[in-house]
Amino acid sequence: MRTYDKSLIEVWEWKEKVYDEVKGLSPEDYIKKIKNDADTILSRSHVELVSTSFSDKRKKVA
């Protein structure tokens, strides 16, 4: 019998939990859930993302 590291077992449990939460969702609902979860985490952590366009970056570099 193999012995696995405790951290690896925790990752497997986390992965299984996430799978159970999203396994019945349609692709649209899955995307909404991921976006809502990300927005919640970012706001809770006081992180604000700023959008930039590639054309603006191209102008600044050149």
Sequence and secondary structure as in RCSB ss.txt:
>XXXX:A:sequence
MRTYDKSLIEVWEWKEKVYDEVKGLSPEDYIKKIKNDADTILSRSHVELVSTSFSDKRKKVA
>XXXX:A:secstr
     HHHHHHHHHHHHHHHHHTT  HHHHHHHHHHHHHHHHHHTT       HHHHHHHH 
